[in-house]
Every structure is written in structure tokens, then in C-alpha cells.
Amino acid sequence: MKIFERLLDLIFPRHCIVCGKENPSGEFRYLCEDCANKPFITQVERCKRCAEIVSMPCSICAKCASDELYFEKSLVVCEYADAGRSLVLELKYHGGIYVAEDMARLLNRVANFREYFDGAILVPAPLHSKRMRKRAYNQSEVFCRAIVNLYPELNLKVENLLLRKKFTPTQTALSKKDRIENVRGAFAVNGGLNISKSAKIIVADDVMTSGATLNECARTLKRAGFENISAFAFARRS
């Protein structure tokens, strides 16, 4: 297999998605060691509730203390910067399904991620059918499935438990208040799936900024009777 991979690298060279280095070696296939070790993944203190960077460990921080959150806690892999940003953009906008395994592999650098994920059902934030037709895949689902494949010992499943019933503009340029309103009522529970209301659910997305999308996903599931809901995103935009 290694010989075959080397032959492929000669014919179709891989490149680090950050600096362009040809056929990077090491832990990742599309990140060279220098780019993978930049501080985007540095282990900083984060609020256990909203995953925002804080100066000392806390369960609720000043930024989320007044927010009504429907998930109990949240976890992120990295900051939306350097290689973190490049990986998200490659997966989301450039057809880069091939980087999902590298994104999943970065979970190894997150403290206590195994305990957080163990035995969970990963529920990707859904795309509306219009956006799905344009992109041809849901980047959050692709990332979740890469996690399941890479860590079989965690007994994870991916279930499309949510449907997006309302087409909404991108959240990128919106204020926190507008983000909340933008996704209000955008989701519905997929009634065709038979999942226990007491199951360990993790709603997942590629990027978390205000947390509005993940929170609306969690709110929809809470209203349907699901009891144990956490949130997860690959990158946090602070």
C-alpha cells in the first residue's frame, strides 16, 4: 500500500493546503509538520459551556452567562485561524472531502475528546436542499463520518436526525442577534429515525462563531424530547 501511495504521489502530488509544500510527510496527508504545529491548535482554556477562550477554567463564562443555551456543553478542536481556517475552507468551498481525515486526526490533540465522544450519536447541522444541490455534500456530515471511521473504538454513529426546512442566508456577516433570528425555526426533527430520547447526542458543525446554529439545532431536539445534548465544532471563531 505504501508503494502504491508513493507512486500516486509521484503522478498526482499532494500539497499542504496552507503553504503548498509538495507531498508532506508525517501525521497528516494535507498538512506539513510546520503548518500543523502552528498555534491554531494550542491548548487554551475554554468555557465548558460555549467553548470561548477564557483566562481560567469555568463552566459558564461572561460571554454566555446570559445566553439561553439548549446544549449542556461544547467542544472545539481549534481556532478558526491558520491551518484550522484553511481546512474548513478547503472542505466547505473547494470540494476538499479529502481533508476530512486530517481534520478528524487533529482531535487527538484535544484533551478529553475520547470521553466527550464515547458512545455518542453525531448529528450534523443539516444543509437546506438548495445548498445541498449546489455543494453536493454536507461538510459537517463528511467531517463526522471521518471521525467515526478514524476512531472505531469510540462506538460512534452519525445520524441525520435534523432536517433544514428553511433556507437562510449565510451567517458570516450577521451580528449575534441577527444570527439567532436567522436560524430561528430553520430545523425540524427527522421523524423517520427511531432514536432513544435518552441517547447521548452531539450536534456538530464545521465552524462555531456565536453558537446560534448549534443552539437552534439543540433547541429543536430538546423540544422533541431529547435529553442529553452537547455541541461540537471543528473550529471556533472567537
KOLGUVO-456340 format. One line per 2 residues: number of its first residue (from 0); for each residue x, z, y of N, C-alpha, C. Coordinates in nm, 4 decimals. Each point is the difference from the previous one (the first is absolute). Example, Ala and Ser with C-alpha at 12.3 -4.5 7.8 and 13.67 -1.06 7.14 Angstrom:
<rofis>
0> 1.3190 0.7800 -0.5690 -0.0890 0.0000 0.1190 0.0900 0.0000 0.1200 ~ -0.0350 -0.0720 0.1050 0.0820 0.0060 0.1190 -0.0770 0.0730 0.1090
</rofis>
This chain:
<rofis>
0> 0.0830 0.0000 -0.1208 -0.0830 0.0000 0.1208 0.0861 0.0000 0.1254 ~ 0.1091 0.0802 -0.0032 0.0892 0.0059 0.1141 0.0628 -0.1369 0.0274
2> 0.0363 -0.0700 -0.1069 0.0603 -0.1324 0.0157 -0.1016 -0.0946 0.0638 ~ -0.1250 0.0078 -0.0455 -0.1057 -0.0844 0.0560 -0.0208 0.0300 0.1482
4> 0.0016 0.1291 0.0359 -0.0181 0.0391 0.1400 0.1149 -0.0512 0.0854 ~ 0.1208 0.0073 -0.0522 0.1153 -0.0498 0.0753 -0.0079 -0.1503 0.0204
6> -0.0492 -0.0693 -0.1026 -0.0168 -0.1446 0.0117 -0.1042 -0.0333 0.1072 ~ -0.1094 0.0743 -0.0007 -0.1028 -0.0193 0.1024 0.0554 0.0255 0.1405
8> 0.0841 0.1033 0.0110 0.0585 0.0319 0.1297 0.0908 -0.1117 0.0507 ~ 0.0606 -0.0722 -0.0918 0.0831 -0.1136 0.0402 -0.0851 -0.1162 0.0502
10> -0.1129 -0.0214 -0.0696 -0.0867 -0.1134 0.0350 -0.0920 0.0343 0.1165 ~ -0.0599 0.1195 -0.0062 -0.0925 0.0460 0.1047 0.0486 0.1363 0.0505
12> 0.0961 0.0023 0.0880 0.0574 0.1276 0.0448 -0.1043 0.0916 0.0638 ~ 0.0088 0.1284 -0.0322 -0.0784 0.1012 0.0699 0.0705 0.0354 0.1300
14> -0.0756 0.0512 0.0950 0.0600 0.0435 0.1262 -0.0591 0.1340 0.0418 ~ 0.0845 0.0856 0.0551 -0.0493 0.1243 0.0576 -0.0966 -0.0358 0.1118
16> -0.1207 0.0558 -0.0024 -0.1013 -0.0392 0.0988 0.0287 0.0548 0.1392 ~ 0.0979 0.0871 0.0112 0.0353 0.0552 0.1314 0.1167 -0.0767 0.0623
18> 0.1125 -0.0079 -0.0726 0.1205 -0.0609 0.0583 0.0318 -0.1379 -0.0548 ~ -0.0667 -0.0406 -0.1090 0.0219 -0.1335 -0.0550 0.1128 -0.0107 -0.1000
20> 0.0646 0.1102 -0.0343 0.1108 -0.0044 -0.0955 -0.0458 -0.0624 -0.1312 ~ 0.0825 -0.0904 -0.0530 -0.0376 -0.0743 -0.1202 0.0179 0.0830 -0.1259
22> -0.1010 -0.0078 -0.0886 0.0008 0.0645 -0.1309 0.0494 0.1452 0.0052 ~ -0.0713 0.0856 0.0740 0.0426 0.1403 0.0083 0.0017 0.0655 -0.1374
24> 0.1001 0.0831 -0.0244 0.0109 0.0714 -0.1268 -0.0334 0.1463 0.0236 ~ -0.0240 0.0721 -0.1074 -0.0309 0.1419 0.0124 -0.1406 0.0320 -0.0449
26> -0.0605 0.0985 0.0624 -0.1297 0.0526 -0.0425 -0.1156 -0.0957 0.0257 ~ 0.0120 -0.0823 0.1049 -0.1114 -0.0839 0.0429 0.0350 -0.1488 -0.0105
28> -0.1033 -0.0809 -0.0136 0.0226 -0.1438 -0.0122 -0.0033 -0.0711 0.1352 ~ -0.0735 0.0543 0.0956 -0.0132 -0.0684 0.1287 0.0417 0.0876 0.1177
30> 0.0775 0.1022 -0.0301 0.0621 0.0848 0.1022 0.1449 0.0226 -0.0401 ~ 0.0923 -0.0274 0.0912 0.1388 0.0332 -0.0293 0.0184 0.1505 0.0175
32> 0.1084 0.0533 -0.0501 0.0221 0.1448 0.0045 0.0072 0.0521 0.1433 ~ 0.0634 -0.0768 0.0895 0.0113 0.0446 0.1394 -0.1370 0.0150 0.0644
34> -0.0872 -0.0997 -0.0193 -0.1333 0.0045 0.0616 -0.0889 0.1040 -0.0663 ~ 0.0164 0.0184 -0.1307 -0.0808 0.0986 -0.0725 0.0360 0.1424 0.0407
36> 0.1206 0.0194 0.0509 0.0459 0.1343 0.0350 -0.0109 0.0309 0.1491 ~ -0.0646 -0.0867 0.0747 -0.0221 0.0301 0.1413 -0.1010 0.1145 0.0132
38> -0.0068 0.0642 0.1147 -0.0777 0.1255 0.0122 -0.1518 -0.0131 -0.0043 ~ -0.0557 -0.1182 -0.0252 -0.1459 -0.0130 -0.0082 -0.0583 0.0869 -0.1114
40> 0.0800 0.0304 -0.0999 -0.0481 0.0754 -0.1160 0.0486 0.1450 0.0026 ~ 0.0709 0.0388 0.1062 0.0527 0.1364 0.0097 -0.1114 0.1014 -0.0208
42> 0.0280 0.0990 -0.0820 -0.1001 0.1028 -0.0283 -0.0144 0.0938 0.1195 ~ -0.1070 -0.0159 0.0739 -0.0305 0.0840 0.1151 -0.1183 0.0898 -0.0361
44> -0.0220 0.1022 0.0794 -0.1176 0.0843 -0.0204 -0.1240 -0.0747 0.0467 ~ -0.1041 0.0048 -0.0813 -0.1256 -0.0663 0.0355 -0.1165 0.0961 -0.0199
46> -0.0999 -0.0156 0.0832 -0.1231 0.0755 -0.0170 -0.0603 -0.0360 -0.1358 ~ -0.0343 0.0991 -0.0779 -0.0548 -0.0268 -0.1338 -0.1378 -0.0649 0.0085
48> -0.0679 0.0173 0.1112 -0.1355 -0.0537 0.0148 0.0000 -0.1458 0.0458 ~ 0.0763 -0.0308 0.1054 -0.0060 -0.1354 0.0578 0.1296 -0.0785 -0.0119
50> 0.1061 0.0608 -0.0535 0.1296 -0.0654 -0.0229 0.0757 -0.0345 0.1276 ~ -0.0413 0.0553 0.1132 0.0742 -0.0207 0.1238 0.1283 0.0829 -0.0035
52> 0.1053 -0.0496 0.0648 0.1264 0.0729 0.0064 -0.0184 0.1273 0.0829 ~ 0.0476 0.1113 -0.0539 -0.0093 0.1288 0.0692 0.1366 0.0685 -0.0041
54> 0.0173 0.1029 0.0818 0.1293 0.0678 0.0083 0.0198 0.1022 -0.1116 ~ -0.1100 0.0496 -0.0557 0.0100 0.0962 -0.1096 -0.1198 -0.0196 -0.0946
56> 0.0136 0.0416 -0.1265 -0.1081 -0.0215 -0.0970 -0.1328 0.0580 0.0483 ~ -0.1086 -0.0753 -0.0188 -0.1321 0.0507 0.0369 -0.1082 -0.0724 -0.0787
58> -0.1127 0.0646 -0.0163 -0.1139 -0.0589 -0.0703 -0.0918 -0.0759 0.0943 ~ 0.0001 0.0395 0.1269 -0.0762 -0.0691 0.1047 0.0861 0.0012 0.1255
60> 0.0169 -0.1157 0.0640 0.0833 -0.0069 0.1192 -0.0870 -0.0133 0.1250 ~ 0.0638 0.0054 0.1154 -0.0723 -0.0077 0.1272 -0.0744 -0.1319 0.0147
62> 0.0539 -0.1084 -0.0594 -0.0616 -0.1319 0.0152 -0.1280 -0.0156 -0.0824 ~ -0.0105 0.0715 -0.1114 -0.1174 -0.0189 -0.0857 -0.0918 0.1227 -0.0041
64> 0.0372 0.1063 0.0724 -0.0762 0.1256 -0.0071 -0.1461 -0.0184 0.0382 ~ -0.0274 -0.0885 0.0954 -0.1378 -0.0202 0.0454 -0.0682 -0.1184 -0.0683
66> 0.0701 -0.0661 -0.0926 -0.0563 -0.1169 -0.0689 -0.0832 0.0427 -0.1209 ~ -0.1078 -0.0693 -0.0217 -0.0812 0.0221 -0.1204 0.0494 -0.0958 -0.1077
68> 0.0817 0.0508 -0.0887 0.0573 -0.0827 -0.1054 -0.0718 0.0266 -0.1321 ~ -0.0255 -0.1074 -0.0729 -0.0742 0.0097 -0.1256 0.0921 -0.0026 -0.1210
70> 0.1294 -0.0204 0.0224 0.0967 0.0171 -0.1082 0.0707 0.1340 0.0203 ~ 0.0413 0.0597 -0.1103 0.0573 0.1344 0.0048 0.1437 0.0016 0.0485
72> 0.0750 -0.1038 -0.0347 0.1418 -0.0073 0.0354 0.0424 -0.1457 -0.0036 ~ 0.1198 -0.0264 0.0511 0.0484 -0.1384 -0.0007 0.1509 -0.0036 -0.0226
74> 0.0451 -0.1135 -0.0485 0.1418 -0.0204 -0.0301 0.0382 -0.1412 0.0423 ~ 0.1188 -0.0152 0.0554 0.0528 -0.1325 0.0325 0.1418 -0.0116 -0.0544
76> 0.0445 -0.1234 -0.0201 0.1355 -0.0235 -0.0498 0.1015 0.0032 0.1136 ~ -0.0342 -0.0650 0.1132 0.1001 -0.0199 0.1033 -0.0634 -0.0250 0.1359
78> 0.0847 -0.0121 0.0993 -0.0432 -0.0404 0.1326 -0.0193 -0.1518 0.0040 ~ -0.0889 -0.0442 0.0883 -0.0200 -0.1434 0.0205 0.1106 -0.0499 0.0932
80> 0.1209 -0.0092 -0.0553 0.1182 -0.0394 0.0756 0.1030 -0.0555 -0.0974 ~ 0.0968 -0.0744 0.0527 0.1088 -0.0529 -0.0821 -0.0555 -0.0692 -0.1258
82> 0.0533 0.0381 -0.1163 -0.0428 -0.0652 -0.1242 -0.1462 0.0285 -0.0322 ~ -0.0515 0.1165 0.0411 -0.1413 0.0315 -0.0245 -0.0908 -0.1027 0.0638
84> 0.0276 -0.0327 0.1242 -0.0791 -0.1006 0.0719 0.0179 -0.1383 -0.0630 ~ 0.1237 -0.0355 -0.0321 0.0274 -0.1317 -0.0588 -0.0720 -0.0194 -0.1330
86> -0.0025 0.1038 -0.0830 -0.0683 -0.0097 -0.1293 -0.1500 -0.0197 0.0184 ~ -0.0598 0.0761 0.0908 -0.1435 -0.0133 0.0248 -0.0330 -0.1406 0.0496
88> 0.0751 -0.0499 0.0961 -0.0277 -0.1328 0.0556 0.0183 -0.1091 -0.1044 ~ 0.1020 0.0145 -0.0837 0.0245 -0.0998 -0.1043 -0.1163 -0.0047 -0.0996
90> -0.0468 0.1172 -0.0402 -0.1110 0.0075 -0.0958 -0.1310 -0.0453 0.0627 ~ -0.0237 0.0418 0.1230 -0.1313 -0.0180 0.0615 -0.0224 -0.1399 0.0562
92> 0.1034 -0.0579 0.0604 -0.0202 -0.1248 0.0740 0.0785 -0.1199 -0.0525 ~ 0.0978 0.0234 -0.0871 0.0863 -0.1097 -0.0433 -0.0113 -0.0288 -0.1490
94> -0.1067 0.0477 -0.0620 -0.0197 -0.0276 -0.1423 0.0999 0.0703 -0.0895 ~ 0.0620 0.1070 0.0501 0.1105 0.0631 -0.0712 -0.0406 0.1003 -0.1053
96> -0.0806 -0.0421 -0.0954 -0.0393 0.0897 -0.1096 0.1225 0.0527 -0.0734 ~ 0.1068 -0.0778 0.0004 0.1225 0.0355 -0.0718 0.0678 0.1264 0.0540
98> -0.0318 0.0448 0.1224 0.0654 0.1210 0.0527 -0.0742 0.1277 -0.0395 ~ -0.1158 -0.0125 -0.0620 -0.0804 0.1191 -0.0327 0.0741 0.0951 -0.0931
100> 0.0785 -0.0533 -0.0929 0.0739 0.0872 -0.0914 0.1051 0.0808 0.0758 ~ 0.0680 -0.0623 0.0952 0.0970 0.0730 0.0818 -0.0694 0.1102 0.0803
102> -0.1180 -0.0297 0.0523 -0.0761 0.1006 0.0748 -0.0349 0.1175 -0.0910 ~ -0.0435 -0.0301 -0.1213 -0.0350 0.1054 -0.0950 0.1237 0.0801 -0.0401
104> 0.1138 -0.0673 -0.0127 0.1226 0.0682 -0.0400 0.0459 0.1008 0.1059 ~ -0.0332 -0.0267 0.1268 0.0370 0.0925 0.1072 -0.0701 0.1356 -0.0120
106> -0.1080 0.0058 -0.0780 -0.0677 0.1281 -0.0233 0.0933 0.1037 -0.0619 ~ 0.1011 -0.0469 -0.0725 0.0957 0.0919 -0.0607 0.0734 0.0849 0.1029
108> -0.0031 -0.0432 0.1253 0.0703 0.0733 0.1057 -0.0922 0.0993 0.0720 ~ -0.1240 0.0090 -0.0451 -0.0975 0.0894 0.0633 -0.0144 0.1263 -0.0841
110> 0.0232 0.1136 0.0625 -0.0088 0.1275 -0.0720 -0.1417 0.0233 -0.0527 ~ -0.0097 0.0460 -0.1235 -0.1269 0.0415 -0.0633 -0.1010 -0.1142 -0.0174
112> 0.0456 -0.1250 0.0050 -0.0977 -0.1081 -0.0132 -0.0630 -0.0022 -0.1387 ~ 0.0739 0.0396 -0.1033 -0.0542 -0.0030 -0.1360 -0.1156 0.0977 -0.0149
114> 0.0165 0.1183 0.0536 -0.1083 0.0981 -0.0042 -0.1213 -0.0505 0.0785 ~ 0.0249 -0.0639 0.1128 -0.1082 -0.0493 0.0849 -0.0820 -0.1084 -0.0716
116> 0.0684 -0.0863 -0.0748 -0.0662 -0.1149 -0.0628 -0.0486 0.0262 -0.1421 ~ 0.0572 0.0945 -0.0674 -0.0231 0.0178 -0.1434 -0.1493 -0.0013 -0.0364
118> -0.0384 -0.0949 -0.0868 -0.1358 -0.0075 -0.0517 -0.1051 -0.0516 0.0979 ~ 0.0418 -0.0565 0.1110 -0.0951 -0.0403 0.1042 -0.0579 -0.1395 -0.0233
120> -0.1121 -0.0234 0.0637 -0.0562 -0.1344 0.0133 0.0315 -0.0483 0.1399 ~ 0.0744 -0.1091 0.0096 0.0361 -0.0565 0.1293 -0.1097 -0.0972 0.0439
122> -0.0527 0.0230 0.1201 -0.1084 -0.0826 0.0528 0.0521 -0.0726 0.1242 ~ 0.0328 -0.1280 -0.0115 0.0532 -0.0725 0.1152 -0.1063 -0.0181 0.1085
124> 0.0425 0.0104 0.1262 -0.0897 -0.0344 0.1092 -0.0372 -0.1472 -0.0152 ~ -0.1295 -0.0319 -0.0086 -0.0395 -0.1380 -0.0323 0.0071 -0.0933 0.1198
126> 0.0160 -0.1282 -0.0294 -0.0076 -0.1044 0.1015 -0.1398 -0.0600 0.0001 ~ -0.0434 -0.0478 0.1157 -0.1246 -0.0757 0.0059 0.0221 -0.1351 -0.0673
128> -0.1062 -0.0585 -0.0522 0.0111 -0.1268 -0.0730 0.0614 -0.1120 0.0847 ~ -0.0254 0.0015 0.1313 0.0594 -0.1020 0.0875 0.1523 0.0103 0.0005
130> 0.0487 0.1233 0.0153 0.1447 0.0196 0.0041 0.0612 -0.0214 -0.1383 ~ -0.0754 0.0347 -0.1029 0.0492 -0.0184 -0.1365 0.0176 -0.1492 -0.0300
132> -0.0940 -0.0810 0.0452 0.0109 -0.1451 -0.0223 0.1216 -0.0567 0.0708 ~ 0.0289 0.0503 0.1169 0.1133 -0.0499 0.0784 0.1331 0.0430 -0.0604
134> 0.0088 0.1269 -0.0436 0.1269 0.0545 -0.0497 0.0163 -0.0200 -0.1498 ~ -0.1099 -0.0063 -0.0731 -0.0028 -0.0229 -0.1456 0.0312 0.1248 -0.0815
136> 0.0356 0.1096 0.0635 0.0243 0.1252 -0.0714 -0.0119 0.1153 0.0991 ~ -0.0251 0.1180 -0.0548 -0.0039 0.1226 0.0797 0.1362 0.0672 -0.0133
138> 0.0749 0.0053 0.1097 0.1366 0.0525 -0.0061 0.0047 0.1448 -0.0473 ~ -0.1015 0.0789 0.0342 -0.0023 0.1396 -0.0428 -0.0209 0.0102 -0.1511
140> -0.0834 -0.0867 -0.0547 -0.0209 -0.0007 -0.1448 0.1260 -0.0445 -0.0733 ~ 0.0684 -0.1015 0.0530 0.1243 -0.0476 -0.0616 0.1030 0.1127 -0.0053
142> 0.0118 0.0732 0.1102 0.0933 0.1122 0.0065 -0.0388 0.1090 -0.0998 ~ -0.1289 0.0328 -0.0068 -0.0466 0.1026 -0.0948 0.0303 -0.0396 -0.1439
144> -0.0220 -0.1246 -0.0339 0.0245 -0.0450 -0.1376 0.1494 0.0030 -0.0323 ~ 0.0836 -0.0242 0.1000 0.1446 0.0105 -0.0218 0.0395 0.1439 -0.0316
146> -0.0648 0.0958 0.0648 0.0259 0.1413 -0.0272 -0.0405 0.0347 -0.1435 ~ -0.1182 -0.0454 -0.0405 -0.0484 0.0261 -0.1363 0.0970 -0.0571 -0.1037
148> 0.0475 -0.1214 0.0228 0.0902 -0.0661 -0.0950 0.1365 0.0674 -0.0058 ~ 0.0472 0.0506 0.1137 0.1347 0.0563 0.0064 0.0064 0.1436 -0.0531
150> -0.1126 0.0717 0.0082 -0.0009 0.1400 -0.0417 -0.1094 0.0255 -0.1048 ~ 0.0128 -0.0594 -0.1193 -0.1052 0.0147 -0.1026 -0.0194 0.1447 -0.0444
152> 0.1045 0.0820 0.0128 -0.0089 0.1389 -0.0431 -0.0964 0.0824 0.0847 ~ -0.0412 -0.0514 0.1163 -0.0905 0.0742 0.0884 -0.1476 -0.0228 -0.0330
154> -0.0274 -0.0889 -0.0956 -0.1379 -0.0244 -0.0453 -0.0935 -0.0356 0.1159 ~ 0.0430 -0.0960 0.0797 -0.0774 -0.0440 0.1160 -0.0908 -0.1166 -0.0349
156> -0.1050 -0.0144 0.0779 -0.0886 -0.1160 -0.0093 -0.0275 -0.0512 0.1411 ~ -0.0266 -0.1288 0.0096 -0.0452 -0.0590 0.1259 -0.1444 -0.0441 -0.0187
158> -0.0867 0.0458 0.0866 -0.1412 -0.0373 -0.0071 -0.0474 -0.0438 0.1389 ~ -0.0667 -0.1143 0.0048 -0.0588 -0.0473 0.1260 -0.1349 0.0680 0.0197
160> 0.0087 0.1288 0.0292 -0.1188 0.0841 0.0119 -0.0736 -0.0221 0.1322 ~ 0.0687 -0.0653 0.0940 -0.0609 -0.0256 0.1306 -0.0117 -0.1491 0.0269
162> -0.1051 -0.0363 0.0703 -0.0222 -0.1368 0.0458 -0.0032 0.0007 0.1523 ~ 0.0462 -0.1076 0.0609 -0.0063 -0.0109 0.1464 -0.1203 -0.0871 0.0338
164> -0.1022 0.0612 0.0570 -0.1241 -0.0715 0.0272 -0.0074 -0.0542 0.1418 ~ 0.0913 0.0441 0.0872 -0.0032 -0.0432 0.1399 0.1347 -0.0566 0.0392
166> -0.0016 -0.1208 0.0587 0.1253 -0.0592 0.0481 0.0370 0.0648 0.1324 ~ 0.1230 0.0494 0.0109 0.0432 0.0682 0.1216 0.1274 -0.0631 0.0529
168> 0.0174 -0.0012 0.1323 0.1256 -0.0496 0.0574 0.1164 0.0877 -0.0456 ~ 0.1214 -0.0548 0.0088 0.1179 0.0788 -0.0348 0.0087 0.1247 0.0867
170> 0.0522 0.1069 -0.0578 0.0098 0.1283 0.0692 0.1205 0.0075 0.0937 ~ 0.0917 -0.0936 -0.0102 0.1324 0.0116 0.0604 -0.0010 0.0387 0.1473
172> -0.0818 -0.0674 0.0810 0.0060 0.0210 0.1451 -0.1027 0.1014 0.0507 ~ -0.0693 0.0687 -0.0901 -0.1082 0.0890 0.0410 0.0485 0.1434 0.0212
174> -0.0703 0.0726 0.0869 0.0263 0.1427 0.0199 -0.0506 0.0767 -0.1219 ~ 0.0373 0.1273 -0.0090 -0.0446 0.0815 -0.1132 -0.1526 0.0065 -0.0061
176> -0.0640 0.0205 0.1145 -0.1461 0.0070 0.0049 -0.0619 -0.1317 -0.0448 ~ 0.0551 -0.1120 0.0486 -0.0538 -0.1313 -0.0366 0.0246 -0.0325 -0.1471
178> 0.1107 0.0473 -0.0544 0.0282 -0.0210 -0.1426 -0.1083 0.0669 -0.0864 ~ -0.0373 0.1209 0.0392 -0.1022 0.0726 -0.0746 -0.1330 -0.0748 0.0031
180> -0.0372 -0.0462 0.1193 -0.1261 -0.0729 0.0152 0.0043 -0.1355 -0.0698 ~ 0.1156 -0.0620 0.0011 0.0156 -0.1330 -0.0586 -0.0305 -0.0017 -0.1487
182> 0.0404 0.1074 -0.0712 -0.0198 0.0019 -0.1450 -0.1202 0.0839 -0.0435 ~ -0.0705 0.0580 0.0960 -0.1164 0.0827 -0.0340 -0.1032 -0.0829 -0.0770
184> -0.0353 0.0442 -0.1196 -0.0985 -0.0693 -0.0818 0.0483 -0.1292 -0.0625 ~ 0.1337 -0.0214 0.0000 0.0531 -0.1274 -0.0508 0.0046 -0.0071 -0.1522
186> -0.0092 0.1154 -0.0688 0.0208 0.0029 -0.1447 -0.1234 0.0467 -0.0764 ~ -0.0039 -0.0373 -0.1261 -0.1057 0.0451 -0.0906 0.0630 0.0257 -0.1364
188> -0.0624 0.0861 -0.0778 0.0498 0.0305 -0.1339 -0.0423 -0.1099 -0.0969 ~ 0.0922 -0.0406 -0.0843 -0.0272 -0.0983 -0.1039 -0.0774 0.0681 -0.1129
190> -0.1291 -0.0208 -0.0012 -0.0865 0.0676 -0.0969 0.0170 -0.0478 -0.1424 ~ 0.0753 -0.1067 -0.0206 0.0189 -0.0528 -0.1346 0.1039 0.0748 -0.0815
192> 0.0682 0.0968 0.0620 0.1034 0.0746 -0.0705 -0.0507 0.1394 -0.0361 ~ 0.0303 0.0437 -0.1214 -0.0430 0.1322 -0.0467 0.1190 0.0951 0.0049
194> 0.0177 0.0678 0.1128 0.1133 0.0897 0.0208 -0.0524 0.1391 0.0308 ~ 0.0566 0.0999 -0.0657 -0.0437 0.1382 0.0189 0.0171 0.0424 0.1452
196> -0.0991 0.0709 0.0516 0.0061 0.0487 0.1383 0.1088 0.1049 0.0190 ~ 0.0504 0.0579 -0.1076 0.1056 0.1006 0.0100 0.1397 -0.0596 -0.0211
198> 0.0091 -0.1318 -0.0169 0.1294 -0.0655 -0.0236 0.0929 0.0199 0.1188 ~ 0.1293 -0.0011 -0.0271 0.1021 0.0089 0.1052 0.0139 -0.1371 0.0638
200> -0.0494 -0.0139 0.1228 -0.0032 -0.1281 0.0695 0.1048 -0.0011 0.1112 ~ 0.0762 -0.1097 0.0085 0.0916 -0.0215 0.1127 -0.0360 -0.1332 0.0645
202> -0.0521 0.0044 0.1232 -0.0262 -0.1238 0.0734 0.1325 -0.0470 0.0584 ~ 0.0280 -0.1291 -0.0110 0.1332 -0.0505 0.0321 -0.0049 -0.1211 0.0915
204> 0.0984 -0.0072 0.0898 0.0119 -0.1145 0.0909 0.1477 -0.0284 0.0214 ~ 0.0303 -0.1135 0.0618 0.1399 -0.0336 0.0246 0.0576 0.0771 0.1181
206> -0.0778 0.0122 0.1089 0.0480 0.0682 0.1206 -0.1049 0.0999 0.0480 ~ 0.0466 0.1156 0.0432 -0.0867 0.1023 0.0582 0.0450 0.0233 0.1442
208> -0.0928 -0.0161 0.0946 0.0331 0.0251 0.1406 -0.0796 0.1202 0.0492 ~ -0.1268 -0.0213 0.0285 -0.0859 0.1132 0.0366 -0.0621 0.0641 -0.1234
210> 0.0010 -0.0723 -0.1111 -0.0654 0.0478 -0.1223 -0.1475 -0.0361 -0.0065 ~ -0.0479 -0.0793 0.0975 -0.1433 -0.0304 0.0074 -0.0509 -0.0742 -0.1234
212> 0.0753 -0.0991 -0.0472 -0.0452 -0.0784 -0.1152 -0.0062 0.0865 -0.1252 ~ 0.1063 0.0741 -0.0266 0.0022 0.0869 -0.1182 -0.1062 0.1083 0.0103
214> -0.0223 0.0511 0.1198 -0.1005 0.1049 0.0161 -0.1408 -0.0544 -0.0219 ~ -0.0265 -0.1217 0.0448 -0.1321 -0.0588 -0.0226 -0.0201 -0.0305 -0.1484
216> 0.1074 -0.0415 -0.0674 -0.0072 -0.0175 -0.1456 -0.0368 0.1320 -0.0669 ~ 0.0693 0.1074 0.0404 -0.0262 0.1318 -0.0580 -0.1403 0.0484 0.0339
218> -0.0448 -0.0253 0.1214 -0.1347 0.0420 0.0412 -0.1065 -0.0673 -0.0857 ~ 0.0194 -0.1285 -0.0275 -0.0942 -0.0744 -0.0827 -0.0068 0.0583 -0.1411
220> 0.1159 0.0349 -0.0537 0.0046 0.0574 -0.1348 -0.0588 0.1413 -0.0025 ~ 0.0268 0.0783 0.1027 -0.0567 0.1349 0.0089 -0.1521 -0.0041 0.0018
222> -0.0535 -0.0928 0.0787 -0.1456 -0.0113 0.0100 -0.0621 -0.0440 -0.1324 ~ 0.0808 -0.0640 -0.0849 -0.0479 -0.0424 -0.1319 0.0180 0.1086 -0.1049
224> 0.0587 0.1139 0.0402 0.0107 0.1127 -0.0922 0.1369 0.0256 -0.0585 ~ 0.1002 -0.0811 0.0348 0.1341 0.0234 -0.0527 0.0605 0.1222 0.0681
226> 0.0689 0.0837 -0.0776 0.0384 0.1333 0.0470 0.1482 0.0155 0.0324 ~ 0.0853 -0.0728 -0.0695 0.1451 0.0229 0.0075 0.0685 -0.1252 0.0553
228> 0.0132 -0.0082 0.1327 0.0489 -0.1220 0.0642 0.1234 0.0290 0.0852 ~ 0.1068 -0.0734 -0.0273 0.1213 0.0043 0.0812 0.0257 -0.1400 0.0548
230> 0.0980 -0.0108 0.0898 0.0324 -0.1289 0.0615 0.1482 -0.0316 -0.0198 ~ 0.0298 -0.1288 -0.0014 0.1379 -0.0451 -0.0167 0.0193 -0.1323 0.0721
232> 0.1142 -0.0144 0.0651 0.0380 -0.1278 0.0600 0.1481 -0.0216 -0.0208 ~ 0.0400 -0.1238 -0.0084 0.1432 -0.0286 -0.0151 0.0751 0.0427 0.1263
234> -0.0488 -0.0432 0.1179 0.0704 0.0285 0.1244 -0.0899 0.0714 0.0990 ~ 0.0614 0.0855 0.0832 -0.0721 0.0732 0.1056 0.0524 -0.0489 0.1339
236> -0.0924 -0.0465 0.0838 0.0360 -0.0400 0.1349 -0.0238 0.1193 0.0920 ~ 0.1055 0.0678 0.0411 -0.0130 0.1227 0.0792 -0.0021 -0.0301 0.1492
</rofis>
